[in-house]
Amino acid sequence: MLKIGDFSRLSRMSVRMLRHYDELGLLTPLHTDPASGYRYYSPAQLSRANRIRAFRDMGFGLQSIGLLLQQGDDKDAIRAQLYAQRAALQTQLETTSRQLRLLEGALSQLRKDDFSMQYNVTLKQLPAMPVASVRGQLPSYAEERRLWHLLMEETAAHLSPAQPCYSLAIFHDREFKESQVDVEIQMTVKQLSPDTEHIKFKMTEPVQFASAIFQGGYEKIGEVNQAVAHWVEENGYAFAGSMFNIYHVGPHQTQDPADYVTEVCYPVQK
């Protein structure tokens, strides 16, 4: 048998953790001296100790590790829990990556004298245009791709994009919403075609708008909105309609959000 100190060195677990695992029933000593309370382990228990450490390094909590150890050699059950943990870690990684991008953006912003210098806000006119349009209620703004997939599926055979072709998303809600958002997407086309089940072909109304173009992930839209709002106030305009985005380079052209080029547009009037 191995004394707890020797087992600690061999398993690379502190004596404190070994005692804690004993209390939780994760790694019970082979023998405990009734007089001294001193714990003794078997060399064979190093295998269980190694599994505990491996699961812990994978991010499993002690309760989950206990459940994994109960599976014994049931590879299917263990595999299912490993897949679930991988999915959880992937979600955590995506969240952390987004937070890091926001932090980097904030640090970059602090290095600038004035955020308005970063975004050039201009007044533009968009003429009436023939478009293919899909409008729907979405669980969140991040689900906008559903409408684009629908547009592609129902028009792939006969859609004739205009040259140049503009891809737009119009956000019809009068305020920001966390869910059930009213979004319309539009793609400019050469001529109008018969409507399909979900796609409506129509002529848009001409619109005057203030816009700012930025490159990078969509998390920057908040600071772009701030730049546009300052410009609108300083130049004596008022907001006059639903905000929309023009996607000059989007997910359909690149998989790297750093390469996105988006024009944030707000209809305005004097």
Secondary structure, DSSP 8 states (H G I E B T S, - for coil): -EEHHHHHHHHT--HHHHHHHHHHTSS--SEE-TTT--EEE-GGGHHHHHHHHHHHHTT--HHHHHHHHHTTT-HHHHHHHHHHHHHHHHHHHHHHHHHHHHHHHHHHHHTSS-GGGTS--EEEEE---EEEEEEEEESSGGGGHHHHHHHHHHHTTT--B-SS--EEEEE--SS--SSSEEEEEEEEBSS-----SS-EEEE---EEEEEEEEES-GGGHHHHHHHHHHHHHHTT-EE-S--EEEEEE-TTT-S-GGG-EEEEEEEEE-
